[in-house]
């Protein structure tokens, strides 16, 4: 079943591979055109960490994430309201990731 100690697969002199191929299980597949990002996670991140634009960074929308962060810093934290409202809207309406695919439920 296993090659003798010191030998590896294909090194038993016969030049044949006697060891089974090691494969990794495939990642969970989502329907074509659906993001691998969750709208629940994006919404919760937006609500809890809206000051940092975390929901948008998670979704891959770095431009809006950086903008949320800058607005929050410039307004001394008042801009965090944008991230909170954005998180609620993502939970209610859904959204799209950085590649334009709709977020999964």
N, C-alpha and C positions, 0 to 999 in steps of 0.2 A: 504494500500500500504506500508506504513512505520510502523514499530512496535511502540507501544505507548512509550512516553517519559520514559526513565529509563530502558527500556528493550532492549535487543540486539537480534539479529537473533537467533532463536532456544530457546529462553528463555520465550516463551509465555505460557508455561505449557504443550503444546502438544508435545514438543520435536521434532518438525519439523522445518526445515529451511525454513522460508518464505521469506528471503531476497535473492535477486539474487547474484550469485557468482560474485565477482569482478575479472576480468582478465585483464592483460595488453596486448596490441596489440603485435603481434610477431615482432621481429626485421626484417628488410628488408633481405630477403633471396637472396643469390647469388647462381649461378649454382655450382654444386658439383665440388670441386677442385679449385675454384677461390677465391682469397683472398678478404677480406673485405677492404683492403687498396687500395687507388687510386694511379695509376702511375703518374698522373698529380700532386697530392699533394707531392708525394715523390720526383719528379723531381724538382719542384719549391723550396722545402725545401733544396734539394741538391745544387741548384744554388745559392740561397740567403744565406743559412747558412751552406755552405760546410765546413767552418772552424771548425764547431762544430760536423760535421757528422750527422746533424739533419735528413737528408733524410734516412740514414741507420737506425738510431734509430727509426724513424717512421715506417719503414718496418719491424722492429723486428730483424734486423741483428746487434745486439749490438757489436759483435766482430769487425766487420768492422767499425762501428761507433766510437768505442773507438780508433781503429787504426788511423782513419782519424783525430781525435782530437789530439792524441799524435803526429802524424807527423806534423800537423799544428803548434803545440806549439813548438816542437823541431826545426822546420825550421823557426821560427819567422813569421809565416803566409804564407810562400810560399807553404806549403802543402794544403792550401785552394783551390789551383788550382785542386787538385785531386777531392775534393768534387764537384766543379763546373763542371768538365768534367763528373763525375759520374752522376750528376743530368741531364745533357744533354743526356747522353746515356740512362738513365732510361726513359726520355720523348720519345726518338726516338725508342728504342728497347723494352721497357718494362723491366720487371725484376720479381724477385720472392721475397716473403716475408720470414720471419724467419722460417716458416714451409715448405718452398719449393713450395708454391702455386703461380701461376702467378698473378700479380697485375691486378686489374680490370681497365678498361678504364675510 
